[in-house]
Amino acid sequence: MGPEKIAKIAVAALEDIKGRDIVAFNVKKMTALFDKVIIASGDSNRQVRALAHNVCEEIKKAGGHVHGMEGAQTGEWVLVDLGAVVVHVMQPAIRQYYNLEEIWGAPPKRPARKTAARKTPGRATA
């Protein structure tokens, strides 16, 4: 099963349990470890755990393999390793604090640089 299909199943599983603010990033050019990162929010420890478990169940139903899951004990931030796809399910405060979108997302746009007119030494300006 390819990364696109895995990501599609994972996003659908998150949507089924009312995951919020779901974003997916193609990070193939940024790292050789995985191809996609998916980030979603859940409102409570219980919902974060339920979202992560639903992702695992749906991937397994589709014949995929779950390599591991970390953080389910506390339920503040659960990482699901699907091989080519990594899913982060977080509570909003944790998500805002770590701001993974800034790390994995598109680089911020820089404002155009303004160049100041150079003064030539020894020349008087009127």
QUIRA-V908435 format. One record per residue. N is the residue number from 1. RES is the residue in one small letter. SS is DSSP state (H for helix, E for strand, L for the rest). Layout:
# QUIRA-V908435
n = <N N>
res = <RES RES>
ss = <SS SS>
This chain:
# QUIRA-V908435
n = <1 2 3 4 5 6 7 8 9 10 11 12 13 14 15 16 17 18 19 20 21 22 23 24 25 26 27 28 29 30 31 32 33 34 35 36 37 38 39 40 41 42 43 44 45 46 47 48 49 50 51 52 53 54 55 56 57 58 59 60 61 62 63 64 65 66 67 68 69 70 71 72 73 74 75 76 77 78 79 80 81 82 83 84 85 86 87 88 89 90 91 92 93 94 95 96 97 98 99 100 101 102 103 104 105 106 107 108 109 110 111 112 113 114 115 116 117 118 119 120 121 122 123 124 125 126>
res = <m g p e k i a k i a v a a l e d i k g r d i v a f n v k k m t a l f d k v i i a s g d s n r q v r a l a h n v c e e i k k a g g h v h g m e g a q t g e w v l v d l g a v v v h v m q p a i r q y y n l e e i w g a p p k r p a r k t a a r k t p g r a t a>
ss = <L L H H H H H H H H H H H H H H L L L E E E E E E E L L L L L L L L L E E E E E E E L L H H H H H H H H H H H H H H H H H L L L L L L E E E L L L L L L E E E E E L L L E E E E E E E H H H H H H H L H H H H H L L L L L L L L L L L L L L L L L L L L L L>
